[in-house]
Amino acid sequence: MATRSRIGIENQDGTISSIYCHWDGYPSHNGEILKKYYSDKEKLQQLLELGDISSLDEELEKVTAYHRDKGEKFYPARIDKSLDEFRKSDYEEYGYVFTLKNKWLIFN
């Protein structure tokens, strides 16, 4: 069974750009990978540019992206108007947002 998550970044205007991740969204897996390997805004932005993903990995080349790796339809990052909107609309089990203060927030 999948543990779904949403991975996002807070933009300068307060909006949140985020993508869906199907597998291993729990904090001890995706949370740890994000904290250790995606706390660099540039690398995180490259992850978000892949669109929705099936699974996360510490290396971008090993991330399984639906469009790039499975030939499925491209779903770009979703934009929420605020952190609160992101949190309230999150239907996945976990939501991760990298803030303007360079901190990861987690919601479930």
Contacts in CASP RR format, 6 or more apart in sequence:
PFRMAT RR
TARGET T0000
AUTHOR 0000-0000-0000
METHOD contacts of the structure
MODEL  1
MATRSRIGIENQDGTISSIYCHWDGYPSHNGEILKKYYSDKEKLQQLLEL
GDISSLDEELEKVTAYHRDKGEKFYPARIDKSLDEFRKSDYEEYGYVFTL
KNKWLIFN
2 22 0 8 1.000
2 23 0 8 1.000
3 23 0 8 1.000
3 24 0 8 1.000
3 25 0 8 1.000
3 26 0 8 1.000
3 29 0 8 1.000
3 93 0 8 1.000
3 94 0 8 1.000
4 20 0 8 1.000
4 21 0 8 1.000
4 22 0 8 1.000
4 25 0 8 1.000
4 91 0 8 1.000
4 92 0 8 1.000
4 93 0 8 1.000
4 94 0 8 1.000
5 20 0 8 1.000
5 21 0 8 1.000
5 25 0 8 1.000
5 26 0 8 1.000
5 30 0 8 1.000
5 92 0 8 1.000
5 93 0 8 1.000
5 94 0 8 1.000
5 95 0 8 1.000
5 96 0 8 1.000
6 18 0 8 1.000
6 19 0 8 1.000
6 20 0 8 1.000
6 21 0 8 1.000
6 78 0 8 1.000
6 86 0 8 1.000
6 90 0 8 1.000
6 92 0 8 1.000
6 94 0 8 1.000
6 95 0 8 1.000
6 96 0 8 1.000
7 18 0 8 1.000
7 19 0 8 1.000
7 21 0 8 1.000
7 30 0 8 1.000
7 34 0 8 1.000
7 38 0 8 1.000
7 47 0 8 1.000
7 48 0 8 1.000
7 56 0 8 1.000
7 95 0 8 1.000
7 96 0 8 1.000
8 16 0 8 1.000
8 17 0 8 1.000
8 18 0 8 1.000
8 19 0 8 1.000
8 44 0 8 1.000
8 48 0 8 1.000
8 77 0 8 1.000
8 86 0 8 1.000
8 95 0 8 1.000
8 96 0 8 1.000
8 97 0 8 1.000
8 98 0 8 1.000
9 16 0 8 1.000
9 17 0 8 1.000
9 18 0 8 1.000
9 41 0 8 1.000
9 44 0 8 1.000
9 45 0 8 1.000
9 48 0 8 1.000
9 97 0 8 1.000
9 98 0 8 1.000
10 16 0 8 1.000
10 83 0 8 1.000
10 97 0 8 1.000
10 98 0 8 1.000
10 99 0 8 1.000
10 100 0 8 1.000
11 17 0 8 1.000
12 100 0 8 1.000
14 82 0 8 1.000
14 83 0 8 1.000
14 100 0 8 1.000
15 79 0 8 1.000
15 80 0 8 1.000
15 81 0 8 1.000
15 82 0 8 1.000
16 79 0 8 1.000
16 80 0 8 1.000
16 82 0 8 1.000
16 83 0 8 1.000
16 85 0 8 1.000
16 86 0 8 1.000
16 97 0 8 1.000
17 48 0 8 1.000
17 77 0 8 1.000
17 78 0 8 1.000
17 79 0 8 1.000
18 48 0 8 1.000
18 77 0 8 1.000
18 78 0 8 1.000
18 80 0 8 1.000
18 86 0 8 1.000
18 95 0 8 1.000
18 97 0 8 1.000
19 47 0 8 1.000
19 48 0 8 1.000
19 50 0 8 1.000
19 51 0 8 1.000
19 52 0 8 1.000
19 53 0 8 1.000
19 75 0 8 1.000
19 77 0 8 1.000
19 78 0 8 1.000
20 52 0 8 1.000
20 53 0 8 1.000
20 75 0 8 1.000
20 78 0 8 1.000
20 92 0 8 1.000
21 30 0 8 1.000
21 52 0 8 1.000
21 53 0 8 1.000
21 54 0 8 1.000
21 55 0 8 1.000
21 56 0 8 1.000
21 92 0 8 1.000
22 53 0 8 1.000
22 54 0 8 1.000
22 55 0 8 1.000
23 54 0 8 1.000
23 55 0 8 1.000
23 56 0 8 1.000
24 30 0 8 1.000
24 55 0 8 1.000
24 56 0 8 1.000
25 31 0 8 1.000
25 56 0 8 1.000
25 92 0 8 1.000
25 93 0 8 1.000
25 94 0 8 1.000
26 93 0 8 1.000
26 94 0 8 1.000
27 94 0 8 1.000
27 106 0 8 1.000
29 56 0 8 1.000
30 56 0 8 1.000
30 94 0 8 1.000
30 96 0 8 1.000
31 94 0 8 1.000
31 96 0 8 1.000
31 104 0 8 1.000
31 106 0 8 1.000
33 56 0 8 1.000
33 57 0 8 1.000
33 58 0 8 1.000
34 44 0 8 1.000
34 56 0 8 1.000
34 96 0 8 1.000
34 98 0 8 1.000
34 104 0 8 1.000
35 104 0 8 1.000
36 58 0 8 1.000
37 43 0 8 1.000
37 58 0 8 1.000
37 59 0 8 1.000
38 44 0 8 1.000
38 47 0 8 1.000
38 98 0 8 1.000
39 98 0 8 1.000
39 102 0 8 1.000
39 104 0 8 1.000
41 98 0 8 1.000
41 102 0 8 1.000
43 60 0 8 1.000
44 98 0 8 1.000
46 60 0 8 1.000
47 53 0 8 1.000
47 56 0 8 1.000
47 60 0 8 1.000
47 63 0 8 1.000
48 77 0 8 1.000
49 77 0 8 1.000
50 60 0 8 1.000
50 63 0 8 1.000
50 65 0 8 1.000
50 67 0 8 1.000
50 68 0 8 1.000
51 65 0 8 1.000
51 66 0 8 1.000
51 67 0 8 1.000
51 74 0 8 1.000
51 75 0 8 1.000
51 76 0 8 1.000
51 77 0 8 1.000
52 65 0 8 1.000
52 66 0 8 1.000
52 67 0 8 1.000
52 75 0 8 1.000
53 63 0 8 1.000
53 64 0 8 1.000
53 65 0 8 1.000
53 66 0 8 1.000
54 64 0 8 1.000
54 65 0 8 1.000
54 66 0 8 1.000
54 69 0 8 1.000
54 70 0 8 1.000
55 63 0 8 1.000
55 64 0 8 1.000
56 63 0 8 1.000
57 63 0 8 1.000
57 64 0 8 1.000
64 70 0 8 1.000
66 72 0 8 1.000
66 73 0 8 1.000
66 74 0 8 1.000
66 75 0 8 1.000
67 73 0 8 1.000
67 74 0 8 1.000
67 75 0 8 1.000
80 86 0 8 1.000
80 89 0 8 1.000
83 97 0 8 1.000
83 99 0 8 1.000
83 105 0 8 1.000
86 95 0 8 1.000
86 97 0 8 1.000
86 107 0 8 1.000
87 107 0 8 1.000
90 107 0 8 1.000
93 108 0 8 1.000
94 106 0 8 1.000
94 107 0 8 1.000
94 108 0 8 1.000
95 106 0 8 1.000
95 107 0 8 1.000
95 108 0 8 1.000
96 104 0 8 1.000
96 105 0 8 1.000
96 106 0 8 1.000
96 107 0 8 1.000
97 104 0 8 1.000
97 105 0 8 1.000
97 107 0 8 1.000
98 104 0 8 1.000
98 105 0 8 1.000
99 105 0 8 1.000
END
